């Protein structure tokens, strides 16, 4: 699991402030799809992953999100994802499963970079949208939680900054 915290610079431009990731042990009863594991190259039981239990991972990842929410005088974070319905559903299920309190994310509001990428660059596939936005893409790193989260954040920042520049011209 990974989270990327954006921030705004003195010129009103969005950028990546920090990134955080945790390797997570499968929860009891998890449906580990062999084809998906083969596709993304994850061995969930590899000892060098230094994986932690789901609740600990959520606590560690939510801490910097809560801090950013507080610093920005907000009440909830909004998940930005590429087709985020999967991500928000996965996260909400993990929060429910672990009975974790104080989820910093809004329970259903998201920003979708697949839709925004289609609008801004005519591309809905993350790799193609990133490439169209002049963001380097490394297929070898793709499909790791941290890489995909950072690339999605870069794309989101680029689209928001592009929109800001466009609205200043109008």
C-alpha positions in Angstrom: 0.0 0.0 0.0 1.2 3.5 -0.7 0.1 7.1 -0.2 1.5 10.2 -1.8 1.0 13.6 -0.2 0.6 16.6 -2.5 1.3 20.2 -1.5 1.1 23.6 -3.2 4.1 25.8 -3.7 4.3 29.6 -3.4 3.1 30.0 -7.0 0.0 27.9 -6.6 1.5 24.8 -8.3 0.8 21.4 -7.0 3.8 19.0 -6.4 4.5 15.8 -4.5 5.5 16.6 -1.0 6.1 13.1 0.3 5.5 9.4 -0.4 5.0 6.6 2.0 4.6 2.8 1.5 4.1 -0.3 3.5 4.3 -3.9 2.5 1.3 -5.7 3.9 0.9 -9.3 5.0 -2.2 -10.9 3.5 -5.1 -11.0 6.0 -6.6 -14.3 7.0 -8.9 -15.5 4.3 -7.6 -13.1 1.7 -8.3 -14.2 -1.9 -4.8 -14.1 -3.5 -5.4 -14.4 -7.2 -2.4 -16.3 -8.7 -2.7 -14.5 -12.1 -2.6 -11.1 -10.4 0.4 -12.0 -8.3 2.2 -13.3 -11.4 1.3 -10.1 -13.3 2.6 -7.7 -10.7 5.5 -9.9 -9.5 4.6 -9.9 -5.9 5.4 -12.8 -3.6 3.3 -11.9 -0.5 5.3 -14.3 1.6 8.9 -13.3 0.6 10.8 -12.6 3.8 12.6 -9.5 2.4 9.4 -7.6 1.9 9.4 -6.8 5.6 5.6 -6.8 5.5 3.5 -5.8 8.4 -0.1 -6.6 9.3 -2.8 -4.7 7.6 -3.8 -2.6 10.7 -0.2 -1.5 11.3 0.2 -0.6 7.7 -2.9 1.5 7.7 -1.9 3.3 10.9 1.6 4.1 9.5 0.1 5.3 6.2 -2.7 7.3 7.7 -0.4 9.2 10.1 1.1 11.5 7.4 -2.2 11.9 5.7 -3.8 13.0 9.0 -0.9 15.4 9.5 -1.4 16.9 6.0 -5.1 17.2 6.5 -4.6 19.1 9.8 -1.9 21.4 8.3 -4.3 22.3 5.4 -7.1 23.0 7.9 -9.3 20.3 6.2 -11.5 17.7 7.7 -10.9 14.8 5.3 -8.4 13.8 2.6 -9.7 13.0 -0.9 -8.2 9.9 -2.5 -6.7 10.5 -5.9 -6.4 7.3 -8.0 -6.4 5.9 -11.4 -9.8 4.2 -11.5 -10.1 4.9 -7.8 -13.3 3.0 -7.1 -11.1 -0.1 -6.6 -8.7 1.7 -4.3 -11.4 3.4 -2.1 -13.3 0.1 -1.9 -10.1 -1.8 -1.0 -9.1 0.8 1.6 -12.6 1.1 3.2 -12.8 -2.7 3.4 -9.4 -2.8 5.1 -10.4 -0.1 7.6 -13.6 -2.1 8.4 -11.8 -5.4 8.7 -9.2 -3.9 11.1 -11.8 -1.8 13.0 -9.4 1.1 12.6 -10.8 4.4 13.9 -10.2 7.9 12.3 -9.8 7.1 8.7 -8.6 10.4 7.2 -10.1 9.8 3.8 -13.5 10.8 2.7 -15.5 7.5 2.5 -16.6 7.9 -1.2 -15.2 11.1 -2.7 -12.3 10.7 -5.1 -10.5 12.3 -8.0 -10.0 9.9 -11.0 -6.9 10.4 -13.1 -8.3 8.0 -15.8 -11.1 10.5 -16.4 -8.9 13.5 -16.0 -6.2 12.0 -18.2 -8.8 11.3 -20.9 -10.0 15.0 -20.7 -6.5 16.6 -20.6 -4.5 14.2 -22.8 -7.0 12.0 -24.6 -5.6 8.9 -22.8 -7.2 6.9 -20.0 -4.5 4.2 -19.5 -2.1 5.4 -16.8 1.1 4.6 -18.8 -0.3 6.4 -21.9 -1.6 9.4 -20.0 1.7 9.8 -18.2 3.6 9.6 -21.4 1.3 12.1 -23.1 1.9 14.4 -20.1 5.7 14.1 -20.6 6.1 12.0 -17.4 8.7 9.3 -17.7 7.3 5.8 -17.5 9.2 2.7 -16.5 7.3 -0.5 -17.3 9.7 -2.5 -15.1 8.5 -0.5 -12.0 4.9 -0.3 -13.0 2.3 -2.1 -10.9 4.2 -1.6 -7.6 2.0 0.3 -5.2 4.5 3.1 -4.6 5.4 3.6 -8.3 1.8 3.7 -9.5 0.8 6.0 -6.7 3.6 8.4 -7.4 3.0 8.3 -11.2 -0.7 8.9 -10.6 0.1 11.8 -8.3 2.5 13.3 -10.9 -0.2 13.0 -13.5 -2.8 14.6 -11.2 -0.4 17.5 -10.3 0.4 18.0 -14.0 -3.3 18.2 -14.9 -4.2 20.5 -12.1 -1.3 22.8 -12.9 -2.2 22.7 -16.6 -5.8 23.7 -15.7 -4.6 26.5 -13.5 -2.4 27.9 -16.3 -5.3 27.5 -18.8 -7.8 29.4 -16.5 -5.3 32.2 -16.0 -5.3 32.8 -19.8 -9.0 32.9 -20.1 
